[in-house]
Amino acid sequence: MKNLILIFLVSLLMLSPVLVMAQDIGDYPLGKHGWMFDVATAVPLMKIVESNDANTKMDVLPVAGLGGGLCIYWTDVNVIDHKKIVALNAPMLYASTRIDDEKKLDLTVAATVGFFDNLIEFGVGYELGKLPYERSRLVGLFSLGVSF
């Protein structure tokens, strides 16, 4: 529970300068660029977790699933389709399963940073629920964003 609160506080800390700037700017241009809000959807591809093997420190797990959350992004506001130059997606909730163990559904709360119109996302998350072995609940994430 302490780690979950820590992740939440770190996410708020990361968002606070963005929220202050976005509050002043809103959906109006600051020159040619500005902050905008949207929903984010993503397909998680890989999780990086602490390994239980004595010879390795980290494991990269291929996963399949879906995630969604809030997105704050920097864009050229004079363009109609508002391509996301850089996006901060937080909080995100991912529901995923390991490809080699399809019986277990994992829930992960995460914060990600998206690039290339939020197509490629990297981030950190906190796994909820029961873990398969004793390890840290913090995970690294690599996802593909899905834009509507």
C-alpha positions in Angstrom: 0.0 0.0 0.0 2.9 2.4 0.8 4.3 1.8 -2.7 1.0 2.6 -4.3 0.7 5.8 -2.4 4.3 6.6 -3.4 3.6 6.0 -7.1 0.4 8.2 -6.9 2.4 11.0 -5.2 5.2 10.8 -7.8 2.6 10.9 -10.6 1.1 14.0 -9.1 4.5 15.5 -8.7 5.3 14.8 -12.3 1.9 16.3 -13.4 1.9 19.4 -11.2 4.0 21.7 -13.5 2.0 20.4 -16.5 -1.3 21.1 -14.8 -0.3 24.6 -13.7 0.8 25.4 -17.3 -2.3 23.8 -18.8 -4.5 25.7 -16.4 -3.1 29.0 -17.7 -3.1 27.9 -21.3 -6.1 25.6 -21.6 -7.0 24.9 -25.2 -5.7 28.2 -26.4 -2.5 28.8 -28.3 0.7 30.0 -26.7 2.3 31.2 -29.9 1.9 28.2 -32.2 2.0 25.5 -29.5 0.0 24.6 -26.4 -1.1 22.0 -24.0 -4.2 19.9 -24.7 -6.0 17.1 -22.9 -7.3 13.8 -24.3 -7.8 10.2 -23.3 -5.1 7.6 -24.0 -5.4 4.0 -25.0 -2.5 1.6 -25.3 -1.6 -2.0 -26.0 1.2 -3.1 -23.6 3.9 -5.2 -25.3 6.6 -5.7 -22.7 7.0 -5.5 -18.9 10.4 -5.3 -17.3 10.3 -6.9 -13.9 12.8 -8.0 -11.2 14.0 -11.6 -11.9 13.8 -14.5 -9.6 16.8 -16.1 -11.3 20.0 -15.7 -9.4 22.0 -15.0 -12.6 19.9 -12.2 -13.9 18.6 -9.0 -12.4 15.7 -8.2 -14.8 13.3 -10.2 -17.0 11.5 -8.9 -20.0 8.1 -10.4 -20.2 6.0 -10.2 -23.4 2.4 -9.4 -22.5 -0.9 -8.9 -24.3 -3.7 -6.6 -23.1 -5.2 -3.1 -23.1 -4.7 0.0 -21.2 -6.4 3.4 -20.8 -6.2 6.7 -19.0 -5.7 10.4 -19.3 -3.3 12.2 -21.6 -1.8 15.7 -21.4 0.1 16.6 -24.6 2.1 19.4 -26.2 1.0 20.2 -29.8 0.8 22.7 -32.6 -2.6 24.1 -31.9 -3.0 25.7 -35.3 -3.1 22.3 -37.0 -6.5 20.7 -37.2 -5.5 17.1 -36.3 -3.4 18.1 -33.2 -0.5 15.7 -33.5 1.0 15.0 -30.1 4.6 16.1 -30.0 5.2 14.8 -26.5 2.5 13.2 -24.3 2.3 12.4 -20.6 -0.2 9.6 -19.9 -1.1 9.4 -16.2 -2.8 7.7 -14.6 -3.0 4.7 -16.9 -4.6 1.4 -15.9 -3.3 -1.7 -17.8 -5.0 -5.1 -17.8 -2.6 -7.6 -19.3 -1.6 -11.2 -19.3 1.7 -12.9 -20.0 1.7 -14.6 -23.4 3.1 -17.8 -21.8 0.6 -17.8 -18.9 -2.8 -16.7 -20.2 -4.7 -17.8 -17.0 -3.6 -14.9 -14.9 -4.7 -11.3 -15.5 -2.5 -8.5 -14.2 -3.6 -5.0 -13.3 -1.0 -2.3 -13.4 -1.3 1.4 -12.6 1.2 3.4 -14.6 2.6 6.7 -15.9 4.0 6.7 -19.4 5.6 9.2 -21.8 4.5 9.0 -25.4 6.4 10.0 -28.6 5.5 10.1 -32.3 1.8 11.1 -31.8 1.7 8.9 -28.7 2.5 5.8 -30.8 5.5 4.6 -28.7 5.1 4.8 -24.9 7.7 4.2 -22.2 6.8 4.3 -18.5 6.9 2.9 -15.0 4.0 1.1 -13.2 2.9 -0.6 -10.0 1.4 -4.1 -10.2 -1.7 -4.7 -8.3 -2.8 -8.2 -7.0 -0.8 -11.4 -6.3 2.7 -11.7 -7.7 4.0 -15.1 -8.9 7.1 -14.9 -6.7 8.6 -12.5 -4.2 9.8 -9.4 -6.1 9.2 -5.7 -6.4 5.8 -4.5 -7.6 7.4 -1.7 -9.7 7.7 -2.5 -13.4 9.0 -0.9 -16.5 6.6 -0.7 -19.5 6.8 -0.5 -23.2 3.5 0.0 -25.1 2.0 1.0 -28.4 -0.5 3.8 -28.3 -3.8 3.6 -30.1 -5.3 6.9 -31.3 -8.9 7.4 -32.2 
